Amino acid sequence: IKAVDISTLSFSSLSFISPSCRNQFVIMMMRNNFITLFVTLLATVATMSCNAFVMKPSSVTVGNKSVGPLGMGFLDGFLGGGGAKEAAASHILLTGKDASERCEKLKIDIYKKAIGRGDPSLGVSADALVAAFGQQARSKSTCPSKKEGGSLGVFGPGEMVPEFDQVVFKEQIGVIHGPVETQFGSHLILITNRE
């Protein structure tokens, strides 16, 4: 029996194999090529998704550890999140000359509260983040939505000011974004759902 490098085989070079075995061999090679292509595609999507975490500075440092996004919605761009018809979000609105700086400090406080005594490297639970955000919205926000913990409910594109829409319909779900400057002041935005 002669050893053959199968990577150099072509259909015409398979003449030494019986027709029935040749068909099975070709099917096996096509299946292997498909599997290789599929695994490569998955690896590419995973790499691009992970790069979304690395390239967007959405993490907050608590102590000496960095807390990243919750991970919800990190494939939105690949799975259709770009054409969302509606979203749900909460926000905290601060006004005044130092509103942006106060938003930054408030964001850190919310993450600290959501993590509690937990390990920041393990991330933040979605429920804890929503609860901490709502609590701060009730006490600090200048928007009437503060009565609902900053919840704006469900809305579609174009129902909010453009700067707000840009974040809610394009950025990661489950991460506090901001400060986002609009004509009303500085916002912290927590996107809770997008469809």
Summary of the structure (lengths in Angstrom):
residues: 195
radius of gyration: 25.1
end to end distance: 59.6
largest distance: 84.3
contacts: 536
relative contact order: 0.16
helix: 48%
strand: 18%
